[in-house]
Amino acid sequence: MLRFGSRALPRMVSSSSGLHTTSVTGAQRNESGRYSVTMIPGDGVGPDLMYSVQDVIKAVGAPVDFEIFNLSEVNEAISAPFDAVEKSIRKNGVAIKGVINVPETSRTGELQSVNQHFRNNLDLYANVVKVKSLPGVKSRHANMDFVVIREQTEGEYSALEHESVPGVVECLKVVTAEKSRRIAKFAFDYATKHGRKKVTAVHKANIMKLGDGLFLRCCQEIAQYYPEIKFENMIVDNTSMQMTSHPQQFDVMVMPNLYGNIIDNLAAGLVGGAGLVAGASYSADLAVFEPGARHTFDSAVGKNSANPTAMLLSSVKLLEHLGLDADAAKIEGAVHKVLQEGQTKTRDLGGFASTQQFTAAVINNI
């Protein structure tokens, strides 16, 4: 147990997936020995990518059934009630989710997006994106293997802004010691469980001395309880430069909400693009698997050209979370083989294969 004053915090336990760091999966088999999983296709190409997930999981024979709910802020006509989606996830304990588009303006005047309501209501405080070089995918750098851990329930995404006088808008960035310690501890527990050697806290405490200063001090405080893990801190703008010049130096990175969003996308670009990186979000007892870089690719809707790799690898992490390691390994191995052979490439990888052709190639390699 770790203690902060009178408070005791137990170490978290992780599965072998490389993403799961909560102590309880929350998912249970039903009487037929199958798992029920909430599926949220999302906007843009999300529904097409979820068809790929369903086809591949069916092909591998995994005992998984999906409860499908549309959730959208731009297409409210087909969107399910948020309460129904939340109830399903709490019941199942696990979900797989596409990207939900966030419009730049709100028709209702509500500043907090559906995405943020989703994360806050379910307390999905930790977003984890594992960034690793993939076989057969050309990129500027090789041998990358690091993890981006993002606090995603506060910071600039608190949606607390107002126009104090015409032409002057004030936006509040909320940083609390409780949530900063919680995400820092999550990062160090992750590093400990997965044999990682270093945690880097990313911040802008040189300018935001109170807000980011608090986040950094909380990370430093937690680091003292993990002497076996090297701790560093780095200003976010320097982090961006270091990632593009020498990304191999990073191991586990932990950061506030906005910086995490930016770094996730930068990291995805380093290994080949948004269509290749899986992610997941965790509360104390829920897990939601989703792409690591959140883009809806509206320009590809209806063209059958999106790369399903990120969503398929998200389903791999989902199966590992459920303890279905053999099924997960088959899908991951098949995806890697298709990428390595390079005969079936989607347009983002320099080829002409469709989403369906890539999915069929994966199924043929299971």
N, C-alpha and C positions, 0 to 999 in steps of 0.2 A: 504493500500500500504506500502511496505517496501522500504526504501531508502538506497542506499549505495553511499554517495557523491551525485552526480547529477543524479544517476540512480534510477529508480523506478521499483520495481518488484511486480506484483500483486500476491496475494495468489492463489494457484491452488485449483480447486474444484474437489472432488472425487465422484465417484459413490459408490454404496453399495457393490461392488464386493470384496473389500478387496485388489484389485490390481490396479484398474484404478485411476490415479491421474492427468489426464489431463482435461482441462476444456471443450473440445469438443470431441465427439466420432469420428467425421469425417465420419461416416457411415450414409447412407440415404436409406430409403425404395424406391423401384422402383414403377412403375405404378401398379404392381400386389401386392404391399404391402410386398414384400420380400427383404431381404438383400443379396447383393452380397459380398462374402468374398473370398479373395485370399488364396489358399491353396498351400503350398509348402511341399510335402511329406518328402523331405530330403533323406539322405543316410541310409544304414544299414536296420534296421527294420522299418524305418520311413514309407514307403509305407503301410506296413501291419497295422501299428497303425492308419494311416489315414483312412483305410477301416473301422476300428472300429468306428472312429469318425463319418464317413458318415452314417454308419448303425444306430448308436445310435441317431444321430440328426434326421434322417428320422423317426425312431421309435417314437420319442417324438413329431414329427410334427412341429418342429420349422421352421419358414419361412426363411430359409437360403439356398442360392445356392452358389456352390463353383466354382471359376475359378482356375483350377489346372495347376500349372507350376512346372516342374522339375527344380531343381537348384542344381548343383553338381560340385565339383572341382575334384573329382576322376573318375567321369563317364561323361566326357564332351560330349560324343556322344548323350546323351539324354537330356542334360542340355539346358534349354531355354535361349535365350539372356537375359543378366542381365537387360538391358533397358526395356524389355517387362515386366519382373517381377516387376520392380520398378514402371513402369507406372500403372500396375494393382493395386498395393498397394496404390499408391497415389490416384487413382480413387475411390477405395472402402473404404479407410480409415482404414481398419482392415484386418488382416491376421492371419492364423494359420499355424505354421511352425514346421516341424520336424528338427532333428539335421543334419547339413551339415558337413560331414567329412572334417577334415583339414589335408592334407598329411604333413609329416615331411619335405619333399623336394618339390620344385616347378619345374615343367618341363619348365616353361616359364621364370624363373628367377624373377618373381614377388614375392616380400616378403609379401605383404599384402594379406591375405586370402580372399576368397569369403565372408566368414562370416563377416570379418571386413569391406570390401567394402559395404556390405549390411547395416551394422549398421551406418557407417559413411555417406553414401550417403543419407540415410533416417533420419539421426540425431537421431537414437534410443539410446539416451544417458542414459536412466535409465532402468536398469534391476531389476525387483522386483520378489523375490521368497518368498512365504509365507510358512513357515515350521511349520506344526502342526501335532501332534500325531493323527494317524488314528485308527478308531475302528477296533478291530480284528487283528491288525498288532502288533506282538511282537517286542519290542525294549528294549534296555538296560535302557532307561529313559522313564518316562511317563509325561503327562501333558506339553508337549512342545508346545509353540505357539509364534513364533517370525518371524520377517521379515528381509530378507537380501536385501539391496538396493545397487546396484553396478553401478558405473560410467563405461560406456563401450565404450567410443569413444577415449580415449587417454591412458596415462600410458605406460606400456611396450608393449602394443599392437599397438603402432604407426608404427611398422615395419620400423624403422629407424636404420638400422645396416649395418656395412660394415667391411671388413677386411683391416685394415689400413696398415699392413705389414703381410706377410705370417705367419700364426699361431697366430695372434692377431686380435680378433674381438671386435669392439666397438658397443655396443647397447645403444641407447638413450631412456630414459624414459621421456616422455613429460607430465608435470603437469602445468595446467594454473589456474589462480585465477578465471577466468570467469566460467570455467566448474566445478571447485571445489565448488564454491558458488552455482552453479545451482543444482548440485546433493545434496548438503547439504540442500538447501531450499526444494527440492523435498522430502527429508526424513522427515524434520520437518513438512511440510504440510501434508504428509501422516500420521504422528503420530497424528497431531491435528485432522484431519478428522475422523480417525478411533479409537479415544479414547485411543491411546497408551500413556504411561506415560514417556517413556525414549528413548533417541536416543544415541547410542554408536558409536563413530567414530573409525574405525579400521585403524591402520597406522603402519609405521616403522620409525617415525620421529627421534627416538634416533640414528639411523644410517644414513638414508637419510635425513639429516637435512634441506636441501633446498627443495627437491621435496616433500617428505611426510610432511615436516614442513609446506610448503605452504598449502597443503591440510588440515592439522590439524588446522592451523590458520583460514582458511576460514570457517571451521565447527564451530569453536569457535565464529567467528564473527556473523554467522547466528544464532547461539544458543541464542545470546543476545536478539533477537527479539521474542523469544518464551519462556518467563519466566515460563509458565505453564508446559513446558516439561523439565524433568531432562536431563542434558547432561553429558555424560562421554566419556572418550577416553581410548583406550586399544591397546597396542602393539600387532601386528598380531600373533606372536608366543604364547604369553600369551592367546590370544583369542582362539587359537586352543586347548590349554590345558583346558581352562575354559569351552569350549563347550562340550568337552568329559567328563568332570567331573560334571559340574552343568549348563546345557544349559538353565534351567528355569530362570536364572538371566537375560537373554537377552529379549529385546522387539523389538525395531527397530534398525538395524545395518546399517551403511553407510560406504562405503569404496571404494578405487580406484579399477581399473580394474582387475589386476592380483589377488589381495587378494580376491576380490569378486568371481572370478572363483573358487578358492580353497575352500573358506568358503561355497559356494553353494553346492559343492560336499560333503564336510564334513557334512553339515546340512542334506542333503538328506540321507546320511548313517545313521544318528542318528534316523530317523523316519522310516527306513526300506529299503531304497535303491533308486536308480535313477529312477526306474519305478513308483514311487509313488508321486513325487513332481512336481507341475505345476509352471510355471513362465510366465512372460510377459515382453516385452520391449516397451518403450514409447518414442515418440518424443512429440513435443508440440501438434500435432494433429493426430498422427498415433499410432496404437496399434498392436503389433504382439504377439500372444500367442504361447507359446512353452514350452517344458519340462524345469523344473528348473535345472536339471543336464544334461549336454550335452554329451551323450554317444550314439553312433550309434549301439552298440551291433552287430557288424558284424558277430560274432560267431553264432548268433541266426538267421541269414538270411535264409529264406526258411524252418525253423523248426517250425513255428507257435507256438512259445513258449514265446514270449515277453509279458511282463505285459503292458496292455494298459492304466492302471490307470492314469499315469501322463498326457497322451495325452487327455484322457476323461475329467479329471479335468481342463485341459487347455481349452477344449471346453466349460466347464461350465463357466469359467471366460469370454470367448468370448461372450456367450449368455447374461451374466449379463451386459457386456459392451454395448451390443446392446439394453439393456432394456428388454430382454426376460427373466425376473426373474423367472416366473412360470416354463418355460421349463428347465431353468438352475437348479432349485431346484429339479425337478423330476430326472434329470440325476445324480446330486450329491447324492441325497437320495438313488438312486438305487445302485450307486457305493459303498457307505458306507454300505448298507445292505448286498451286496455280500461279502465285506471284513469282516463285523461283523459276518456273519453266518459261514464263513470259510469253506464252502462246495466246493467252486470253487476257488482253489488257483493255481496261476501260479508257475513255478519252483522257482522263486526268493523268493517266500513266503513259500516254503516248500511243495508245492503241485505238481500236475501233469497235471493241466488243460492247455489247449491250449489257444492261444490268442482268437481264435474264440469262444471257450467254455466260456471264461470269458465274452466276449462281449455279447454272447447270454444270459448269466445269468443276466447281467445288463439290457438288453432289457426286459427280463421276469419280472423284478422287477419294471419297469416303470409303 
